[in-house]
């Protein structure tokens, strides 16, 4: 099961009240989060990428139908998803971050880094026994900045920072700035700069399939209002 879907099921069982938000009242496929007539599950790619990605998801983000982090687990086999917390940190997350065979990189704009923190635009050469592990902060831009500021357990890791050359294609959410990308778009750029460009292309294509199906449904709803 997709790592984000697993986190969704865990949080659903723990939740004391149902999530109420945009799109929460619609009947949706449990896997692709689209209405049955727009279901794209038959188009889902097989996860293949060997790179490791961690999604740290802000409270409530996993329940949002518009969350694009779900798409990453459909392409990147080694995707893990955790509920973000400033103080009550999942021990499995800490264990994964501190495994001896990985080098974590927090994916975030370098402009927000302290002067002593290492910032890379491309993944540097690593010792043979280490593989890169990318940490993505999944939430709105305001929430992502909060996670970045208040996650002391991430402070020791370098940043992977890049300036996107294209505007976001995401139809379901309006960013405060044109060049703030959806989480899946960020992950595709990460795969590209880290040397997994084929997987980056596959994730971009899968994001486009989801984006177009979502846009089609939004237009259908608008036309029937």
FENVEN-V541605 format. One record per pair of residues at least 6 apart in sequence whose ideal C-beta (glycine too) atoms are under 8 Angstrom apart, sorted by the first residue. I is the first residue (numbers start at 1). J is the second residue. Records with the same first field share a line. If there is no record, write none. Layout:
I->J / J
//
This chain:
1->9
2->31 / 70 / 73 / 74 / 79
3->55 / 73 / 79 / 80 / 81
4->55 / 57 / 62 / 67 / 69 / 70 / 72 / 73 / 79 / 81
5->30 / 31 / 70 / 73
6->81
7->57 / 62 / 81 / 82 / 83
8->62 / 63
11->62 / 63 / 83
12->63
18->24
19->60 / 63 / 64
21->60 / 63 / 64
22->64 / 65 / 66
23->64 / 65 / 66
24->63 / 65
26->35 / 65
27->35 / 36
28->34 / 35 / 36 / 65
29->35 / 36 / 39 / 41
31->41 / 44
32->39 / 40 / 41 / 44 / 70 / 210 / 213
33->65 / 67 / 70
34->40 / 65 / 210 / 213 / 214 / 217
35->217
38->213 / 214 / 216 / 217
40->209 / 210 / 213
43->206 / 209
44->74 / 206
45->74 / 75 / 202 / 206
47->73 / 74 / 75 / 76 / 77 / 79
48->75 / 77 / 199 / 202
49->75 / 76 / 77 / 78 / 191 / 196 / 199
50->77 / 78 / 196
51->76 / 78 / 131 / 132 / 134 / 191 / 194 / 196 / 199
52->78 / 79 / 80 / 96 / 102 / 131 / 132 / 133 / 134
53->72 / 76 / 78 / 79 / 80 / 133 / 134 / 135 / 136 / 187 / 190
54->79 / 80 / 81 / 82 / 93 / 96 / 97 / 104 / 133 / 134 / 135 / 136
55->69 / 72 / 79 / 80 / 81 / 82 / 136 / 138 / 183
56->82 / 84 / 93 / 135 / 136 / 137 / 138 / 147 / 151
57->67 / 69 / 81 / 82 / 83 / 84 / 138 / 139
58->84 / 137 / 138 / 139 / 140 / 143 / 144 / 146 / 147
59->83 / 84
61->67 / 69 / 138 / 139 / 143
62->69 / 81 / 83
66->172 / 173 / 214
67->138 / 183
68->170 / 182 / 183 / 184 / 185 / 207 / 210
69->81 / 136 / 138 / 183 / 184
71->184 / 203 / 206 / 207 / 210
72->79 / 136 / 183 / 184 / 187 / 203
73->79 / 81
74->206
75->199 / 202 / 203 / 206
76->187 / 191 / 199 / 203
80->93 / 96
82->90 / 92 / 93
83->90
84->137 / 139 / 147 / 151
86->150 / 151
89->153
94->153
96->102 / 133
97->104 / 133 / 135 / 153 / 154 / 157
99->133
100->129
101->129 / 130 / 131
102->130 / 131 / 132 / 133
103->126 / 130 / 131 / 132 / 133
104->132 / 133 / 134 / 135 / 154 / 157
105->120 / 123 / 132 / 133 / 134 / 135 / 157 / 158 / 159 / 160
106->135 / 137 / 148 / 154 / 157 / 158 / 159 / 160
107->134 / 135 / 136 / 137 / 159 / 160 / 161 / 186 / 190
108->137 / 144 / 148 / 159 / 160 / 161
109->159 / 161
110->119 / 159 / 161
111->161
112->145 / 148
113->119 / 159 / 161
117->155 / 158 / 159
118->158 / 159
119->158 / 159 / 161
120->158 / 159 / 160 / 161
121->160 / 161 / 162 / 193
122->193 / 194
123->132 / 160 / 193 / 194 / 195
126->132
132->194
134->160 / 187 / 190 / 194
135->154 / 157
136->183 / 186 / 187 / 190
137->143 / 144 / 147 / 148
138->144 / 183
139->147
141->175 / 176 / 177 / 180
148->154
160->190 / 193 / 194
162->189 / 193
163->179
164->179 / 181 / 185 / 189
166->179
167->178 / 179
168->175 / 178 / 179 / 180 / 181 / 182 / 185
169->182 / 185 / 207 / 208 / 211
170->181 / 182 / 185 / 211
171->211 / 214 / 215 / 218
172->211 / 214 / 215 / 218
173->182
175->181
181->189
182->207
184->203 / 206 / 207
185->204 / 207
187->203
188->200 / 201 / 203 / 204 / 207
189->200
190->200
191->197 / 199 / 200 / 203
192->200
//
